[in-house]
Amino acid sequence: MKTIQYTDNELSVLVQLLDIAVKAQGLNVAEAAIALTKKIQMASAPTDEVVEPFFAEPALVPDEADSDENSEENSEN
């Protein structure tokens, strides 16, 4: 099996060329054109890639006792 990389535009042009070939030659090339077109459509279809969500680290909430001590220190200054 060979692998060839095409841009989306190149794939579109290739399908158009297959369409022209079918119109020019009729049923003689229709079966091959359909098989190739299906492969192109399957290859260019978006994949259902699962991406894990990114969550921020939980924030630490200071205890009430700590905040009372901080407020007393700030009032002394």
Residue pairs with C-beta under 8 A, 6 or more apart in sequence:
6 14
8 44
11 40
11 43
11 44
14 36
14 40
15 37
15 40
18 33
18 36
18 37
19 33
21 29
21 33
22 29
22 30
22 33
62 70
